[in-house]
Each structure stands twice: as structure tokens, then as C-alpha cells.
Amino acid sequence: MQAMVFEGPDRPLRLVERDIPQPGKGQVLVEVLACAVCRTDLHLIDGELPDPKLPVIPGHEIVGRILTVGDGVETLQPNDRIGIAWLGYTCGICDYCVSGRENLCNSALFTGYQIDGGYATHTVADARYCFPLPENYGDAEVAPLLCAGLIGHRSLRATADAKKLGIYGFGAAAHIVTQIALHEGRSIYAFTRPGDVVAQDFARSLGCVWADGSNMPPPELLDAAIIFAPIGALIPAALKAVRKGGRVILGGIHMSDIPVMPYRLLWGERTIKSIANLTRQDAHEFLHMASQVNIKTSVNVMPMSAANEALERLRNGDISGAIVLVPGLKQLPGTVAHR
């Protein structure tokens, strides 16, 4: 098999040849059909996530076809198309797990971080953490739903019934969340990098009622805001943008330091909440909803061997929607919109 391997911070991913792994008890061997690129992958290679398995194959928005199943696997079978997401293992017995909060399990293991992921032609996964995928999506188009969609969905739920919703950082997660929120009758205000007219036009094309730089105030106070951009300085800005009683939801796994700010920005029963990982229940609920709402994903397809270029494009904000790596692809990058 071929894989793009992360060997440590400040090094590019390296294309290597490895033996195809064999599934152990409770595992499945998967041929990778597509794997979306996530900002969490950037945090990994930039050394911002502690204690990764080294070397490790990144990638946790995996669409694949099962080749073989290990002993004890009864719910899946060869040729099933499945999705593999960030959460790859939990203990099942701690207080968090038994109370329905397995996303907070202290013994959790994560795909593409402590478990080899999807920047490869093959991978193995715990069958309990594999998900059936909506049939009305192609392989590349469904891949971003497995993290950008899932974390976006969990972030949106945390805003409760907010009708006027701001989104800071208009990338893969935001373009999915916007469609769900509009389906639910909400109004979306998009905050992008200052001067990024391409992202602002993209936001408006999806139905956002307003789009401008994150350095600008919205035209009216918001009920809630979600921050996907990993920039701590956006928290005071978002607090200024929400009304009393409003919520600011932090959707990323890593963020730069939050600057000192006056208490008056938080006062008025405004709240800040972080979103950590996801649960399997989140995945089942969201993927079912995606098939019903028919969320459209805008994906930029690139060969798996171009993972370093893909990550750099993501870092530079040179993308609308999501980047998806496809093993074996030889053609130049292109854009596909799911319909």
C-alpha cells in the first residue's frame, strides 16, 4: 500500500510503501476511496496537538470500501461503503462513556492522530466506529461530512434556538453548517479573513444575509456565533457581536491564545462553550439528516500524493469548501459540487 506519513513537526509528509495491514479482532480492512483534508491535520503537522503516534498516517474524514472483516465483526461485511471519522476508540466504561459523553473519554483514540488514518490506499478501523453513508453522495462529496459536517452539526446544536447566527471562518465546516441552519429557518452572518472577497462571495452564494471581514461588526446584534477559525482574538470580537444572553461556540480542537479582555464583554449572561470531538450518536444522526436535507458539498479533488500541497492551500485559505484526497488520482486538481 501507499501512504503519506507524518514523522514529526516541521517536516513535509512523506510518501512511503508499506505492507497492507490485516484487521484484528473487531476490525475491518478498508480500501480508501477518498479522504477530506481537515484543519486538525494542519494542527497535527504544526506540532500543536500533543503526543501524536509517530510515525502516523493523517486523515480522519475517510470514505472507504470494506475488503475483509476481522473476527467478531457481525454488523459489517466486505464491499460495504463506510465512513471513518475522528473518534476511533473509547473505553466504554468511564463516567463519560456511560453517561453518553464518549467524546470526552480520557482513554479515547483518534483517527489520523493516534490511529493511522486515511492519507493512504488502505487502512484498518474498529468496526464499532465505522458508519454507513448516504447513497445519494459520491465518495469525494460525502467525505467532508465526516468531520466538517459532524463538528459543524454539534456546534450548531450548541447554539440552541439562535435565529441570527454568526460564523467566523468560512471554510469546510461553515459551508455545511450554513445549509443546515438555513434549512432550519435561521439567518447566517459570515465573517471571513479581512479582504477575502472570494470567501464572502461564496458565503453569499449559499444564502448568507451578510458577509464581511472578521474585523467588521455585523449590521445587528446576533443571538449566537460559532468560531471555526483557530484565532483566539476572535472570541472578544464575537462577544461584542452577540446580544445579552448570547452564546459563542468554539468549534476547533486548537486555538491561539485568547487575549486579555474586559469582563463587560462577557457580562450580560453571555456564554462561551468549546466543542470537543464527537460521539457515534452524533454521526448517525447527522448522516441521516444530511441525506434528508441533501446538503451540497463543494469539494476540490486532489491526488493523495499531493497532500502537502493540499495542506498548504488550506493553510493559506486558498480554497472554497473542502479539499478531498483521492488515492490513485493522476489528473490535475478540480472542483466538484455535490447536487
ABEGO torsion letter per residue (X at the ends): XBBBBBAEBGBBBBBBBBBBBBBBBGBBBBBBABBBBBAAAAAAAAGABBGBBOBBBBEABBBBBBABBBBGBAABBBGBBBBBBABABBAGABAAAAAGAAAABAABBBBGAABBBABBABBBBBAAABBBBBAABBAAAAAAAAAAAAAAAAAAAAAEABABBBBBGBBAAAAAAAAAAAAAGBBBBBBBBBGBAAAAAAAAAAGBABBBBAABBBABBBABBBBABBBAAAAAAAAAABBBGBBBBBABABBBBBBBBBAAAABGGBBBBBBBEBBAAAAAAAAAAAAAAGBBBBBBBBBAAAAAAAAAAAAAGBBBEBBBBBBGBABBBBBBBBX
